[in-house]
């Protein structure tokens, strides 16, 4: 079971957090964004650097996210 949260930083940057609430099983989630940004960047857990999110479709606003049990991924929404 997944959980999706949207956040905005003090500078106005928008972020999306996708979390697997299941601590036993992995999950694959299809996330559809309400307003499809031109690009989506994933924020690295290790370094905090941002890289283009693999598999994001700006035409549909969809991304498939695979998460291990209890895992989460942070994305920055582009303009």
Buried (B, 14 or more C-beta within 10 A) or exposed (E): EBEBEEEEEEEEEBBBBBBBEBEEEEBEBEBEBEEBBEEBBBBEEEEEEBEEBEEBEBEEBBBEBEBEEEBBBBBBBBE
